[in-house]
Each structure stands twice: as C-alpha cells, then as structure tokens.
C-alpha cells in the first residue's frame, strides 16, 4: 500500500526519472506544474514531500534540488531521510482534548505536567479518542489487545482503572476517560 506522495513541482525531467522508479520506491509520484494545483494537492494530503528547484514559502514538506546534477542514490537517500522526518514529526504530538500525546516518547502532557505511558495505554487512548461513542470492553479486547472474543479476562478494566488513576494523580482529571453502561469513552 502506497500512502506517501512525492510531488514533483515544475521539474519535468526529475518527474520522468522518479516515475519510472515509482514502484521500487514504494511512493506515489505526481507531477504538478502550477501553484494552485500544488496548494490543492498538499492541502488534501498528509504524507507528502514536494521536490522543487526553488523554495516556496507556503510549502511545509519541501526538498529543494538547486544543485543538479545529483546522483540518483544520493537523491533517493535525501528523499527517504526527509520522508522519515515527516513521518516522525507527524507522530510527535496528537491533540486529545486539553492534552497532547507524543507517540514517539509515549507521553501525555498539558501545559504544566507530563506523564509517561505504556504502549497499551497510548493505544487505548488513541483508540478511544477516534470513536465518538462508548467503546465496549469486548471491542477494546479485540482491537487493542487482539484477544479472542471467548477469553474471560479483566485486562481492559484493570488497565483503564490504573490509567485513570495515573491521570488523576498527575493532571487531577477524573473525567478524561469516562465509564458508561456501554463502555469507555473520551469526550
């Protein structure tokens, strides 16, 4: 599955070379020649890199190739490094209510405090935050813990109890994860 987009802006010769390598690079390579289409394309994309001969102020993820010719392996290395940085920074901070979660360091923080989380705690918070209704214990067991449906366990309840206790202690917030008759929810 290709989810990274390489946008070649006003650089047709480079586009032709990279388009031939598209499958090997595992990237979607597109050519754009006008600024309005560039703005529209990057506005609708999250995981992209624009390659151009010159700098454009309104483009966040930009690789400027102002010294050509360049060896293809060096170019691919620069593309990969830039894409890794984009992916890493995209995981850095996720906003959930009054908090930010850094997936790389597995921390939740607000303006004053921060709390180290386990991988399952982060997974649980992220999962709950993406769904606008209460999530049942069975759904969490299946989708976060990958448990089979017929296993009797109190893992979810125990983890959420401990997570709520940690959040209460550090942030004095006893309403971050709420319990309802239908499950758990982050509002």
N, C-alpha and C positions, 0 to 999 in steps of 0.2 A: 504494500500500500504506500503510495507516494503522497505525502502530506506537506512536503516542503516545496516551496515555489521559488525558482530562480528567475528573476525578472531582468531581462537584458534591455537596457534603455538606450536608445539611439546608438547602437553598436552592432550593426548587422553582421559583420564578419565574425565577431565573437559568438553571436547567437547561432550562426550556422555550425560552428565548431561544437559548441556545447549541446546543440540539438541532436547532433549525431551521437553524442555520449550520454544522452538523457537516461536511458535505461541502466547503463553501467553506473552512473552517478546516483541513481535512485532519486532523482529530482524531476519536478515538472519544470521544463524550461519554456518560457514565453518571451516573445519579443514585443516591445512597446516603443512606439516612436513619437507619441505626443503626450504632453504633460497632463492633460485632463484624463486620458485613459490610464496613465500611471497612477494618478491620485485615486481614481476609482478602483483600480486593481489592488492597490495596497490597503485601501480603506476596507475592502472586503476580505482581506487575508490577515491571518495571524502569524503564520510561519513563512516568512518570505525574506529574500535577500535581493536587493536591487544592485546590479552591476552597471556602472556607467563610466564614461571618460572624465566626467567632471562632477563636482559636488552640487547637490540640490538641498537647500535648507529644510524643506518640509519632509524629507525622506529620512526616516529613523534608521532603518537597517540597510546601510549603503556600503558597497565596496567600490572604491574608486580605482580604476586602472588608468593612471595617467602616464605610466612608463611602459610602453609596449615597444617591441615585442617582449613577451614573457613566456617562459617555458610552461607547457601545459601542466606538468606535475606541480609546479610552484603555484599556478593558478588554482588548481584543484585543492591544494593544501590550504591556500588562503580562504577559499570558499568554505571548506569544511570547518576551519577554525572559526570563521565568522558565524556560521550556522550553529555551531556548538555553543558559542557565546549567547546567541539569540535564544536558543532553547534553554540554556541555564538561567538566563535572566528572566525568561518567561515563567520559570518555576520559582523564582525567588519569592515573590510576595503575592499571595492571593488574599483579597479582601473578603472577609466574612463578618458582617455586622460592624461592630466597633473594633474588630481585631484584624490583624494580618497574620497569615501563616506563611512561613518560609519553608518550602518543601525540601530545599537543599540542606538546611540545618535542622529541620524538623522542630521549629519553634513557633509558638503563637505569642503575639505581643500586641500591646497597645502603646499609647504614648509614654507610659510610665514603667510598665512591667513586662517581663517576658518569662515564658515557661517552656522548658524542654519537653517534647512529646515523643512517644514511641511511634514506630511506623504504623501500627494498627490504630493508634489514637488519631494520627493525621488522616489515615484512610477513612476512619469512621466520620470524622468531622467533615471532610471533603464530600463524602457520600451523602451525609445528611444535609449539607448545605446546598446540594444540587437538586434536591427534591422538595417541592413546596407543600408536602403533606406529611403526616406522621409515617414513619417507616417501622414496620413490624420487626420484631426480634428475628423471625424466620428469614425475612428479606436481608437483614444485616448478616446473619449467619451464612446465607448463601452467597451474597455479593461482596462482602468484605472479608469474611473468614473462609470462604469457599467450603463450608461444611455441607454435608448432605442433609436433606430435609428430615430424615428419620432419626438423627442423632439427638439424644437428650443431653443438653448442656446448659450451663448458666454463664458461659463465657461472655456473651454480649452484655448481659446485665451487670456482671462483675466489672468488666472494662469500663462501661459507661458510668457506673457508680464511682469508680476510682477517678475517672477523668473529670467528672463533675466536682468531686471533692478537691482535686488539684486546682481546677479553675476557680472554685470558690475561695480557696486559700490564697491564691496569688492575685486574682482580679476582683474578689468579693462579688462575684456574679453567679447567682444561683438560678438564673434564667437563661443561660446560654444554650444548654440542651434541656429541653423540657420533655416530661413524660406525659403522654396522653393515653387514653384507653386503647388507641390503635397503634401505639408505639412511641418512638422518639422523634423529636423534631428540633431543628434550629430555625428560629423565626427571625 
